[in-house]
Amino acid sequence: MTTATTTTTTTTTTTTTTTLSGLPALTGQPLGVSDWVDVTQQRINGFADATDDHQWIHVDAARAAVESPFGELVAHGYLTLSLLVPLWTQILTVTDARLVINYGLSKVRFPAPVPTGSRIRLAASLIEVVPVSGGCQVTLAAMVEREGRDKPACIAEPILRFLGDQG
């Protein structure tokens, strides 16, 4: 059986489309780059409300300007991390997967803050593909970039399970 993998580039997004059987051939390869996402104060406040994490560095502009080492409001690291899901779905499409499960994470780090008003995007490559019952377990190298900055906002290794009809 021949497997086709395609890469499509739009204005800012690069997407890799493949099948379950085509995933192993992508090991070690860059998968693409997502669209830019605005990290607004409204998004930060919503995340604070959803998680009950109202620490002042995220929601109190006056205090953050004076006391924060960043001198301004910044997004929660876990907010940045949570955006991996909508961002990686722009980068990798597995056409015969009927279900994708977030299985876990490895090596999560937040090397740089994401101030309110920043734009971030995801660049990802495929580290490993392991067969599992009904599909494949995939480990990605994910780097969340902040527009205009060299240092990434988040580096992580999400582990995903792509399951086909047998999963």
C-alpha positions in Angstrom: 0.0 0.0 0.0 1.4 3.4 -0.9 0.9 6.2 1.5 0.8 9.8 0.4 1.9 12.7 2.6 1.3 16.2 1.5 2.4 19.6 2.9 0.2 22.6 2.2 1.2 26.2 2.9 -1.2 29.1 3.2 -0.3 32.6 4.1 1.1 31.7 7.5 0.2 28.1 8.1 2.0 25.0 7.0 0.0 21.8 7.3 1.1 18.2 6.9 -1.6 15.7 5.8 -1.0 12.0 6.0 -2.5 8.7 7.1 -1.9 6.4 10.1 0.4 4.2 8.0 2.3 7.3 6.8 3.1 8.7 10.2 6.3 6.7 10.8 7.9 8.1 7.7 7.5 11.6 9.2 9.7 10.8 12.2 12.3 13.5 12.6 10.6 15.8 10.1 9.1 19.3 10.6 5.3 19.2 10.4 4.6 22.8 10.0 3.7 26.1 11.6 0.3 27.3 12.8 -1.4 30.6 12.3 -0.7 33.4 14.8 -3.1 33.6 17.8 -3.7 36.8 19.8 -3.3 36.5 23.5 -5.7 39.2 24.7 -6.4 40.2 28.3 -9.9 38.9 27.7 -8.5 35.4 26.9 -6.2 35.7 30.0 -9.1 36.7 32.3 -11.3 33.9 30.9 -8.5 31.4 31.6 -8.1 32.8 35.1 -11.9 32.4 35.7 -11.9 28.8 34.3 -8.9 27.7 36.5 -9.4 29.9 39.6 -5.9 31.2 39.0 -6.3 35.0 39.5 -2.6 35.7 40.5 -2.0 39.4 40.1 0.7 39.0 37.4 -2.1 37.9 35.1 -5.0 40.2 36.1 -3.9 43.3 38.1 -2.2 45.7 35.6 -1.3 48.4 38.2 0.4 45.9 40.5 2.1 44.0 37.7 3.5 47.3 36.4 5.2 48.0 39.7 5.9 44.5 41.2 6.3 42.0 38.4 9.7 41.2 37.1 8.1 41.5 33.6 6.8 45.0 34.2 3.4 44.2 32.7 0.6 41.6 32.7 1.5 38.1 31.4 -0.5 35.1 30.3 -0.5 32.0 32.5 2.0 29.4 31.3 -0.8 26.8 31.3 -2.8 29.1 29.1 0.0 29.0 26.6 0.3 25.3 27.0 -3.5 24.8 26.5 -3.3 26.5 23.1 -1.2 23.6 21.8 -4.4 21.7 21.0 -6.0 24.2 18.6 -2.6 25.1 17.2 -1.3 21.5 16.5 -4.6 20.7 14.8 -3.7 23.3 12.2 -0.3 21.6 11.6 -1.0 17.9 11.4 -4.0 16.1 9.8 -4.3 12.3 9.8 -7.1 11.6 7.4 -8.0 8.1 8.6 -7.8 8.8 12.3 -11.4 8.8 13.7 -10.2 10.0 17.1 -7.2 11.8 18.6 -6.5 11.6 22.3 -4.2 13.9 24.3 -2.2 11.2 26.1 0.2 13.4 28.0 3.2 15.7 27.9 6.9 15.5 28.5 9.6 18.2 29.2 7.3 21.2 29.4 9.1 24.5 29.9 8.2 28.2 29.7 11.5 30.0 28.8 9.9 33.4 28.2 6.7 35.2 29.2 3.7 36.0 27.0 2.6 39.6 27.8 -0.9 40.7 27.1 -1.3 41.6 23.5 1.3 39.1 22.2 0.8 36.9 19.2 2.0 33.3 19.4 2.1 30.4 17.0 3.3 26.8 17.1 6.1 25.1 15.1 6.2 21.4 15.5 8.1 18.3 14.3 7.5 14.6 14.9 9.9 12.9 17.4 8.5 9.4 17.6 5.7 7.2 16.3 4.9 4.0 18.3 2.2 1.5 17.2 -0.6 1.1 19.7 -3.8 -1.0 19.5 -5.9 0.6 16.7 -3.5 3.3 15.8 -0.3 5.2 16.6 1.1 7.1 19.6 2.9 10.2 18.4 5.3 12.4 20.3 5.8 15.9 18.9 8.5 18.5 19.5 6.4 21.6 20.0 7.7 25.2 20.2 5.4 28.1 20.9 6.9 31.2 19.3 6.1 34.8 20.3 6.0 37.2 17.4 9.1 39.4 17.3 11.1 37.4 19.9 13.8 34.8 19.5 13.2 33.0 22.8 10.3 30.6 22.7 7.4 31.0 25.1 6.9 27.3 25.6 8.7 24.1 24.7 6.9 20.8 25.2 6.6 17.3 23.9 2.9 16.5 23.6 2.0 12.8 23.3 -1.1 12.1 21.1 -2.9 8.9 20.2 -4.3 8.8 16.7 -6.9 6.0 16.5 -8.5 4.5 13.4 -11.6 2.4 13.0 -10.1 -0.4 15.1 -9.3 1.9 18.0 
